[in-house]
Amino acid sequence: MYHLAEIIPQSPPMRLIDSLDYINEEQAICTAKITANHVFYDYQIQGIYAWVGIEMMAQASAALAYFEGSESDHTPRRGFMISVRNFKTKQSVFAKGEMLTIIANKEMIIDPIGVFLCQIQLHGKCIATAKFSAYQPSAKEFEQIVKGKTF
């Protein structure tokens, strides 16, 4: 079992995935249960809007990127989503009680850029897909960016 706190930088309530269930060099499989305690939960719709799935996919991709390279390189790194392409969903809301499977597939990682093909499944059926690019700078570069400094 993997401890997400050691793998991705997000902490609750912004950690939107609950577990990392499988990982290899090409794919990460995570789960997320939709509860009333979810940071994006909306009582009017009794769930969360499907667009929140984009961040779930990003977090699953960050877990996949964590395992890239040698073991000494494994460190949680903050990143920036560069683009989201072709986000498609078959439902507008992920309902309370649903257990989602989030799958991130590596298309390319050339440090510090990664491209990922992702999907969200419910009961084994794909309900959302997206392709996105992310930039994961070093810790020093991240701090400079946050402070508004250029390279």
LUMRO-205241 format. One record per residue (C-alpha): residue in three letters; x, y, z. Coordinates in nm, 3 decimals, padded with zeros to 5 digits, always signed. Layout:
residues N
<atom code="ala" xx="X" yy="Y" zz="Z"/>
...
END
This chain:
residues 151
<atom code="met" xx="+00.000" yy="+00.000" zz="+00.000"/>
<atom code="tyr" xx="+00.125" yy="+00.345" zz="-00.089"/>
<atom code="his" xx="+00.097" yy="+00.654" zz="+00.132"/>
<atom code="leu" xx="-00.022" yy="+00.945" zz="-00.078"/>
<atom code="ala" xx="+00.123" yy="+01.196" zz="+00.167"/>
<atom code="glu" xx="+00.468" yy="+01.076" zz="+00.061"/>
<atom code="ile" xx="+00.391" yy="+01.077" zz="-00.312"/>
<atom code="ile" xx="+00.192" yy="+01.388" zz="-00.402"/>
<atom code="pro" xx="+00.220" yy="+01.734" zz="-00.244"/>
<atom code="gln" xx="-00.154" yy="+01.792" zz="-00.195"/>
<atom code="ser" xx="-00.289" yy="+01.734" zz="+00.152"/>
<atom code="pro" xx="-00.652" yy="+01.708" zz="+00.264"/>
<atom code="pro" xx="-00.887" yy="+01.861" zz="+00.184"/>
<atom code="met" xx="-00.722" yy="+01.930" zz="-00.155"/>
<atom code="arg" xx="-00.601" yy="+01.572" zz="-00.198"/>
<atom code="leu" xx="-00.887" yy="+01.453" zz="-00.415"/>
<atom code="ile" xx="-00.776" yy="+01.091" zz="-00.458"/>
<atom code="asp" xx="-00.806" yy="+00.852" zz="-00.166"/>
<atom code="ser" xx="-00.563" yy="+00.579" zz="-00.262"/>
<atom code="leu" xx="-00.300" yy="+00.471" zz="-00.511"/>
<atom code="asp" xx="-00.394" yy="+00.113" zz="-00.591"/>
<atom code="tyr" xx="-00.154" yy="+00.023" zz="-00.872"/>
<atom code="ile" xx="+00.153" yy="+00.174" zz="-01.030"/>
<atom code="asn" xx="+00.404" yy="+00.078" zz="-01.297"/>
<atom code="glu" xx="+00.622" yy="+00.277" zz="-01.537"/>
<atom code="glu" xx="+00.332" yy="+00.356" zz="-01.767"/>
<atom code="gln" xx="+00.019" yy="+00.374" zz="-01.553"/>
<atom code="ala" xx="-00.122" yy="+00.475" zz="-01.216"/>
<atom code="ile" xx="-00.460" yy="+00.360" zz="-01.091"/>
<atom code="cys" xx="-00.619" yy="+00.551" zz="-00.804"/>
<atom code="thr" xx="-00.957" yy="+00.563" zz="-00.634"/>
<atom code="ala" xx="-01.171" yy="+00.842" zz="-00.499"/>
<atom code="lys" xx="-01.496" yy="+00.808" zz="-00.307"/>
<atom code="ile" xx="-01.745" yy="+01.090" zz="-00.331"/>
<atom code="thr" xx="-01.867" yy="+01.186" zz="+00.016"/>
<atom code="ala" xx="-02.045" yy="+01.482" zz="+00.171"/>
<atom code="asn" xx="-01.709" yy="+01.575" zz="+00.327"/>
<atom code="his" xx="-01.546" yy="+01.630" zz="-00.013"/>
<atom code="val" xx="-01.415" yy="+01.986" zz="-00.045"/>
<atom code="phe" xx="-01.613" yy="+02.037" zz="-00.368"/>
<atom code="tyr" xx="-01.931" yy="+01.862" zz="-00.252"/>
<atom code="asp" xx="-02.248" yy="+02.050" zz="-00.342"/>
<atom code="tyr" xx="-02.559" yy="+01.959" zz="-00.141"/>
<atom code="gln" xx="-02.792" yy="+02.087" zz="-00.413"/>
<atom code="ile" xx="-02.663" yy="+01.830" zz="-00.661"/>
<atom code="gln" xx="-02.576" yy="+01.565" zz="-00.399"/>
<atom code="gly" xx="-02.227" yy="+01.523" zz="-00.541"/>
<atom code="ile" xx="-01.946" yy="+01.707" zz="-00.714"/>
<atom code="tyr" xx="-01.936" yy="+01.849" zz="-01.063"/>
<atom code="ala" xx="-01.753" yy="+01.628" zz="-01.313"/>
<atom code="trp" xx="-01.499" yy="+01.898" zz="-01.399"/>
<atom code="val" xx="-01.340" yy="+01.831" zz="-01.058"/>
<atom code="gly" xx="-01.231" yy="+01.505" zz="-01.219"/>
<atom code="ile" xx="-00.964" yy="+01.700" zz="-01.410"/>
<atom code="glu" xx="-00.779" yy="+01.763" zz="-01.083"/>
<atom code="met" xx="-00.828" yy="+01.399" zz="-00.981"/>
<atom code="met" xx="-00.663" yy="+01.300" zz="-01.309"/>
<atom code="ala" xx="-00.382" yy="+01.549" zz="-01.244"/>
<atom code="gln" xx="-00.317" yy="+01.403" zz="-00.899"/>
<atom code="ala" xx="-00.310" yy="+01.048" zz="-01.038"/>
<atom code="ser" xx="-00.063" yy="+01.171" zz="-01.302"/>
<atom code="ala" xx="+00.152" yy="+01.332" zz="-01.031"/>
<atom code="ala" xx="+00.166" yy="+00.995" zz="-00.857"/>
<atom code="leu" xx="+00.279" yy="+00.837" zz="-01.183"/>
<atom code="ala" xx="+00.544" yy="+01.107" zz="-01.232"/>
<atom code="tyr" xx="+00.669" yy="+01.052" zz="-00.876"/>
<atom code="phe" xx="+00.787" yy="+00.703" zz="-00.974"/>
<atom code="glu" xx="+00.967" yy="+00.826" zz="-01.287"/>
<atom code="gly" xx="+01.346" yy="+00.779" zz="-01.289"/>
<atom code="ser" xx="+01.564" yy="+00.618" zz="-01.026"/>
<atom code="glu" xx="+01.445" yy="+00.569" zz="-00.670"/>
<atom code="ser" xx="+01.665" yy="+00.855" zz="-00.549"/>
<atom code="asp" xx="+01.462" yy="+01.087" zz="-00.777"/>
<atom code="his" xx="+01.131" yy="+00.993" zz="-00.615"/>
<atom code="thr" xx="+01.006" yy="+01.304" zz="-00.444"/>
<atom code="pro" xx="+00.668" yy="+01.478" zz="-00.443"/>
<atom code="arg" xx="+00.688" yy="+01.780" zz="-00.669"/>
<atom code="arg" xx="+00.443" yy="+02.060" zz="-00.718"/>
<atom code="gly" xx="+00.340" yy="+02.123" zz="-01.070"/>
<atom code="phe" xx="+00.139" yy="+02.339" zz="-01.302"/>
<atom code="met" xx="-00.120" yy="+02.213" zz="-01.546"/>
<atom code="ile" xx="-00.025" yy="+02.359" zz="-01.884"/>
<atom code="ser" xx="-00.324" yy="+02.246" zz="-02.085"/>
<atom code="val" xx="-00.629" yy="+02.021" zz="-02.078"/>
<atom code="arg" xx="-00.746" yy="+01.884" zz="-02.409"/>
<atom code="asn" xx="-01.050" yy="+01.684" zz="-02.506"/>
<atom code="phe" xx="-01.211" yy="+01.663" zz="-02.161"/>
<atom code="lys" xx="-01.523" yy="+01.461" zz="-02.218"/>
<atom code="thr" xx="-01.764" yy="+01.325" zz="-01.962"/>
<atom code="lys" xx="-02.075" yy="+01.113" zz="-01.983"/>
<atom code="gln" xx="-02.222" yy="+01.264" zz="-01.668"/>
<atom code="ser" xx="-02.216" yy="+01.615" zz="-01.530"/>
<atom code="val" xx="-02.207" yy="+01.510" zz="-01.163"/>
<atom code="phe" xx="-02.022" yy="+01.244" zz="-00.966"/>
<atom code="ala" xx="-02.282" yy="+01.146" zz="-00.708"/>
<atom code="lys" xx="-02.245" yy="+01.092" zz="-00.335"/>
<atom code="gly" xx="-02.136" yy="+00.736" zz="-00.263"/>
<atom code="glu" xx="-01.978" yy="+00.672" zz="-00.603"/>
<atom code="met" xx="-01.634" yy="+00.508" zz="-00.597"/>
<atom code="leu" xx="-01.436" yy="+00.639" zz="-00.894"/>
<atom code="thr" xx="-01.133" yy="+00.474" zz="-01.048"/>
<atom code="ile" xx="-00.890" yy="+00.727" zz="-01.190"/>
<atom code="ile" xx="-00.639" yy="+00.597" zz="-01.444"/>
<atom code="ala" xx="-00.341" yy="+00.802" zz="-01.559"/>
<atom code="asn" xx="-00.139" yy="+00.674" zz="-01.854"/>
<atom code="lys" xx="+00.196" yy="+00.824" zz="-01.942"/>
<atom code="glu" xx="+00.218" yy="+00.944" zz="-02.298"/>
<atom code="met" xx="+00.549" yy="+01.119" zz="-02.242"/>
<atom code="ile" xx="+00.760" yy="+01.245" zz="-01.955"/>
<atom code="ile" xx="+01.069" yy="+01.445" zz="-02.039"/>
<atom code="asp" xx="+01.156" yy="+01.617" zz="-01.714"/>
<atom code="pro" xx="+01.011" yy="+01.868" zz="-01.630"/>
<atom code="ile" xx="+00.722" yy="+01.822" zz="-01.880"/>
<atom code="gly" xx="+00.471" yy="+01.537" zz="-01.880"/>
<atom code="val" xx="+00.181" yy="+01.449" zz="-02.108"/>
<atom code="phe" xx="-00.086" yy="+01.215" zz="-01.976"/>
<atom code="leu" xx="-00.393" yy="+01.038" zz="-02.110"/>
<atom code="cys" xx="-00.642" yy="+00.989" zz="-01.831"/>
<atom code="gln" xx="-00.982" yy="+00.845" zz="-01.765"/>
<atom code="ile" xx="-01.228" yy="+00.806" zz="-01.484"/>
<atom code="gln" xx="-01.422" yy="+00.485" zz="-01.454"/>
<atom code="leu" xx="-01.733" yy="+00.397" zz="-01.258"/>
<atom code="his" xx="-01.815" yy="+00.028" zz="-01.217"/>
<atom code="gly" xx="-01.555" yy="-00.054" zz="-01.484"/>
<atom code="lys" xx="-01.703" yy="+00.179" zz="-01.746"/>
<atom code="cys" xx="-01.527" yy="+00.491" zz="-01.869"/>
<atom code="ile" xx="-01.725" yy="+00.803" zz="-01.778"/>
<atom code="ala" xx="-01.466" yy="+01.077" zz="-01.837"/>
<atom code="thr" xx="-01.147" yy="+01.125" zz="-02.039"/>
<atom code="ala" xx="-00.888" yy="+01.396" zz="-02.089"/>
<atom code="lys" xx="-00.538" yy="+01.454" zz="-02.216"/>
<atom code="phe" xx="-00.324" yy="+01.710" zz="-02.044"/>
<atom code="ser" xx="+00.023" yy="+01.848" zz="-02.011"/>
<atom code="ala" xx="+00.193" yy="+01.944" zz="-01.686"/>
<atom code="tyr" xx="+00.509" yy="+02.124" zz="-01.588"/>
<atom code="gln" xx="+00.689" yy="+02.008" zz="-01.272"/>
<atom code="pro" xx="+00.973" yy="+02.247" zz="-01.195"/>
<atom code="ser" xx="+01.235" yy="+02.177" zz="-00.934"/>
<atom code="ala" xx="+01.155" yy="+02.297" zz="-00.580"/>
<atom code="lys" xx="+01.381" yy="+02.600" zz="-00.630"/>
<atom code="glu" xx="+01.222" yy="+02.690" zz="-00.964"/>
<atom code="phe" xx="+00.874" yy="+02.646" zz="-00.814"/>
<atom code="glu" xx="+00.952" yy="+02.893" zz="-00.535"/>
<atom code="gln" xx="+01.085" yy="+03.144" zz="-00.787"/>
<atom code="ile" xx="+00.771" yy="+03.112" zz="-01.000"/>
<atom code="val" xx="+00.542" yy="+03.154" zz="-00.698"/>
<atom code="lys" xx="+00.734" yy="+03.466" zz="-00.597"/>
<atom code="gly" xx="+00.699" yy="+03.606" zz="-00.950"/>
<atom code="lys" xx="+01.068" yy="+03.582" zz="-01.036"/>
<atom code="thr" xx="+01.180" yy="+03.488" zz="-01.382"/>
<atom code="phe" xx="+01.467" yy="+03.265" zz="-01.474"/>
END
